[in-house]
Amino acid sequence: MSETTSSTAAAEWKTGWTLVLAASMGFSFFSLLLAAMGLFIEPLTKEFGWTRTLLSSGPSIAVTITAILSPPFGILIDRFGSRRLVLPGLIITIAATCAFSLIDGSQTQWYILWAIFGVVAVTIKSTAWTAGVLGCFSQARGLALGLTLSGTAVAQMVVPPLTNWLIDGFGWRGAFIGLGLGWGGLTFILCLLFFFDAHDRAKAKKKANIVQDEGAKVALTGLTPGQALRDSALWRVGISNFVVMVLTIGLMLHIFPILTEAGVSRTHAAWLASLSGLAGIIGKLVTGFLLDRYRPNWIGGITLAIMSLAFLLLMDGIRSPALIICAMIVNGYAFGTKTQITGFLTAGYGGLKHFGVIYGVMGALMALASGLGPMTAGIIYDQAGGYGPFLLAGAIGCALGGVLMMTLPAYPVWTKKEEGAVA
């Protein structure tokens, strides 16, 4: 990295570190319920007698709805910026999270609550935080994105033991309220104070007469939505991430019962999940550092392929206490990088001019995969009587997804004279 590039990166961090902090916290709140859901399976099963398939179908409904709403939400981000959408979105998502404390055993109510959550949570999904950060970072984009998306790793690290403590102390109803008001309230305060994206900064400069250009818009280049739809590289990024996401989200939601059925106590399982979250933070930072310096598709492909090892080490007949710990570390390291890698590659192959809508489609694929994953794992468990076939499919699928990403071509070179043109 040259001295000029280093100084530019330092300047970006000087003005943008609070933005990254707020965005990271925002993304952690979006990941909150999925990170905590595994700990609610046992108490809800005991109280209402629900099956794993039923419990898994709730999150699946939510993320499917989020998938449908992601592309139009991306258009709104391109037009209005992220801040004007995420602040009210945080408030209604807090309310939707607390509403789960009202569950009375009705399966219809379970489906409705998750459907509502899916509608409101689209306002705080990865598209909003990624677009906000990428618009303000250029030279340090990989690391900034890694820190932003490490929010989900923070959730993985803190939420399991926190949720277990809340359930033990206040019951599962109190746990939903505590997570919503506590985590969500802190997130809202940070975003209110610090989350200002490129749109907000341009407007502030215009008001201060620092810039006088009409509309104070940032000049961005990239593919149009139509061009992106026909771009093979973006399709391959989406397919690779979809396959890996189906498998890894299924593993994330079911990891707690997988561990307890392997003989791990609830308390130890919660701390193992926390260890996985800590490894996730390291994974995002290391991946961000490498993405800024080496060929991104190779970094991304290798990182995703590593996930296959986590599935293998958790299989019956292979696993042992030491290998379970190893699997959780590998899972944590690679798990949360999917969104980070996809955002980075989408910006590289699609540009930033229409990033909101293009990444909104990518987000829709990720959300759809997130919905299919937990339900797929639940159905396999109910039909096979165990998680073995799912773990085997995960090992194979992650390896193939990583190889597909490694075959991507080099980045296009965007021209400055013609937006959307590729040299």
N, C-alpha and C positions, 0 to 999 in steps of 0.2 A: 504494500500500500504506500503510495507516494506521500510526501510531506503535505502537498496541497490537499490531497484527498483526506488525510488524517485531520487536518485543520478544519476542513468542511464538516467531517463527521463530528468533531468536537463541538462545532458551532450548532449542529443539529441537536446534539444531546443537551447543550446548554439551554436551549429554548424549548426542547420537547420532552424532557424527562418526566415532567409532571403529567403530560398527556399520556405517555406510556404507562405510568403508574395507574392513572384513572381507568384507562382502557383495559389494563390487565385485571383490575378488580372487577370491572364490568363483565369481562368474559368469564371470570370465575363464578359470578352470580348466575350467568346463563347455564353454567355446567353444574350448578349446585344440586338440583334434584336428581339428575342422573348419577352423580357421584354418591348421593345419599340413599338412593332407592334400594340398593342391595340390603341395607340394614333394616328397611321397613318390611321386607318380604316375610320374615319370620313372625313378627308381631301381628301383621295383617292376616297372615295365614291362620294363626292361632285364634284370632278373634272372629274372623268371618268364614274360615274354611275355604278360602280362595285357592285356585290352582296357580302354578307358575305361569302357565299360558295366559291366564286372565290378568295376573299382576303385570306381566311383561307387555300385554297389549295396550295398557294405558300410555306408557311412554312412547310406544310405537304410533299410537294415534296422534300424539302431540307432535312428534317430529315429522310425521307425514304431512300434517297441516302446515307446519313450518316450511317444509319443502315446497309445497304449492305456492305459498305466499312469498318465498324468497326472491324470485325474479322481479315482481312488481315492487317489492320493498327496495331492491337495488336501484330501481329507477328513481325512487323517492330520495335515496341517498345522493345520487348524482345531481339531483335538482336542488335539494334543500340542505345537504350536509348531514352529518351524523348527529350532532348535538341536539338539534331540534326534534329528533326522533327518539333518541335514547333516554332523555330525561323523563318525559311522560311515560315512556315504555317501562322504565324501572319502577315507577310507582304502581302501575297496574300489574306488573309481574310480582311485586311484593304481595299485593292483595291476592293474586291467584295462588301463590305458594301457601299463604296462610289458610286459604280456603280448604286445603286438603285435611285440615284438622276437623272438618265437619263431616267426614265420611261416616255413614251410618250402616254400611253393609250392602247398600244397593249397588249392583253392578252397573246399572244405568248411570247412577251418580258418578261412579268411578270414571266411566267413559266421558261424561260431560265435563268433569273437572279437568281431565287431561286435554280435551278438545279446546277448552277455554285457555288453558296454559299454552297450548301450541299456537293459538292465535296471537296472544299478547307477547309471548317470548320471542317472536320473530323480530321485534323491535330492538332486542339486545343480543341477537345472534352474532356470529363472527364477522359477518359482512360489515356491520356498523363499526366495529372496533378496528378491523383491518383497514377499511377505507380511510378512517380517520388518521391512522398512523402512517400508512403508506403515502398519503398526500403531503406529509410534513417531513418525511425522511427519504433520502436518496442514497447517500454514501454509506450510511449505517442501517440500511433498510432491513437486512437479514436479522441483525441482532435486535433491532427495535421490534420487529415482528415477533421474534422469539420471546422476548420479554413480555410483550402484550399477551401472547397466547399461552404463556406460562401460567396465566390465571387459572386455566383448567387443571394444571398440575398442582397448583396451590390448593385448589378445591379437593383434588384427589388425596392430597397429603393431610389436610386439616379436617375435612368434612367427615370421613369415617369415624375417627375417634370422638370428634365433637358430637356427631349424631348419636353414636352409641351412648355417650354420656348423657345427652339430652333425653334419650328414650328411657334409660335407667332411672334418671332423676325426675322426669316430668311426664313420662309416657309418650307414646308415639304422636298423640295429638299436640302436646306441648312442644315436641321436637319440630314439627312442621312450622308452628308459629315462631319458635325461637330462630330457626334458620331464615325464615322470611323477613322478620322484622330486624333481626340482628345483622345478618350478612347483607341483606338488601338495603337496610338503612345506611350502613357505612358506605356501601357502594354509591348510593345516591349522593351523599355528601361529597365524596371525592370527585364524582363526575360533575356535580354542580360547580365546584371550585376550579377544576383543572382541565376538564375535557373540552378543548377548543380545537377544532380541526382546521384544515386549510381554508374552508369557506369562511369560518369565523375570523381567522387571522387576517384574511384579505379584507374583510369588511372593516375590521378594527383599524387596519392601516389606512384604508380609504377615509374613514372618519377623522383620523389624525393628520390627514393631508400628507402622509408619507408617500403614497402612490396616488396617481390621478387617472389611471387607465380606466376606461369605461367598464363598469361592472366589477372591477377589481378581481378578475378571474385568473386563476393559474393556467398557463398555457400547457396543455397536456396532449400527448400523442398516443395513438393506439388504434386497434381494430374497431370497426363498427360492430354492433351486435350481429348483423348479418354476416360479416366477414368472420367473426369469431365462431359462428355456428358451422362454418365450412372449414375451419382450421383443424387439421388432423392432430396437431400437437396438443391442442386444448382438449380434444376428444380423448386422447390417450391419458392425459392427466386426470380427466374426470373418471374414466373407466377404472384406472388403477386405484384411485382413491376410493371409489365406490366399493370395489371388491374388498379392499382392506378394511374400510369403515364398517361394512356389514359385520365382519367377523370380530373386529376389535371392540366395537360398541356392545355387541352381544356378550363378549367376554367381560367387559367392564361391569355391566349390569348384573351378571351372574357370578362374578368372581367371589363374592362373599359366600354364597352357598357352595360354590366349588371348593373353597378352602375349608369350610366347616364339615363338608362331607368327606374331606380328606383327613379329618381328625383334628383340625386346627380349632381351637376354642374361639368363641365370638370375640373376646378381647384381643387375642393374638391376631385374629384375622383383620380386625380393625386397624391394628398397628402395622400389619403387613401392607394393607392398602395405603396407609400413610407413608410407609417407606417407598412404595411405588410412586406416590405423588412427589416425594423428594427427588427421586431419580428422574421424574418427568421434568422438573425444573432444570436439572442439569442437562437433560437431553435437549430441551428447547434452546438453552443458551449455547451449548456446543454446536447444535445444528445451525443456529443463526450465525455463529461465527464462521462456520465452514461454508455456508451458503454465500456469504459475502466474498469468499476468497477462491472457491473452487467451483467446478461445473455443477450447477444446482441439481440437474436431473440424476447425476451419479450419487450425490450426497443423499438426495431424497429416496432414490431407489434402494440403496444399501440400507438406509435407516428403516424403511418400511419392511424390507425383507427380513431384517433381524427379528421382527415380531413373531415370525414362524417358530423361533426357538422357544418363546414363552409358552406357546400352545403345546409344543412337544414336551416340555419339562413338567407340565401340569397333568399329563396323561397318566392314568392308572397303570401301574407296572413299571413306570419310569420314575415317577416323582418320589422324592424323599424330602425330609425337612430342609436339607441344604439346597436341593434343587428347586424347591418351592420358593425359597428366598431369592435364589438366582432368577427364577421366572418372574417374580414380582419386580425385581430391579430392571430386567430387560423390558418387561411390559411397560413399566413406568417411563423408562428412557425413551422408547420409541412411540408410545401410544399417542401422546399429545402433539407430536410433530406433524401429523397428517394435515391438520388445518393450516399449520405454519408453512409447510412445504407447498401445499396447494395454492395458498395465497401468493407466495413468492413466485411460483411458476406461472400462475395466471397473470400476474403483473408483467412478468418477463415475456411471455408469448402473446399476451393480449394487449399490453400497454395499459395506461391509466385513464385515457380519455373517457372510456365507458366502463371503467373497472367495476363500478357499483352493480350494473346490470349483468355483466359477464360473470363476476364472482357471485352474484346472486343466483345464477343458474348453477354454478359449482356448489354453492351453499345448499341449493335445492337437492342436488344429488347426494350431498353429505347428509342432509336431514332425512331424505328418503332411506338412505342406507342405515342411518341411526334408528329409524323406525323398524326396519326389517330385521336388524341384528338381534335385539332383545327378544322379539317374538320368535325368530328362527331358533335361537338357543332354547327358549322355553318349550317350543313344540318338539324339538329333538329330545329334550329331557323327558317330557311327558310320554313320548312314543317309545323311546329306547330305554327308559328307566335309568338314564345316566347321561353324563356330559361327554363321554368318550368320542362318539362320532363327530360331535361339534368341534372338539379340540383337534381332531385329525384334519377336518376340513379347514380349520383355521391355519394350521401349519402349512398346508398345501397352498391355500389361497393367498396368504401373505407373501409367500415366496414368489408366486407368479405375478402378483401386483407389483412387487419391487423390481422384477426383471423388466416388466413392461415400461416402467418409468425410466429405467436406465437406457432404454433404446431411443429416447427422445432426441431430436436434432438440436443443433445449437440455436441460441436465441436469434430472432430476427433483429435487424438493425433499423431502428426507427429514424426517419428523416425529420428534420426540423421544419422544412418548408411545407410538407404536405402531411397533415394529420392522417393517420391510418395507412400511410404508404410504407412499404417495406423495401429497404435497399438490399 
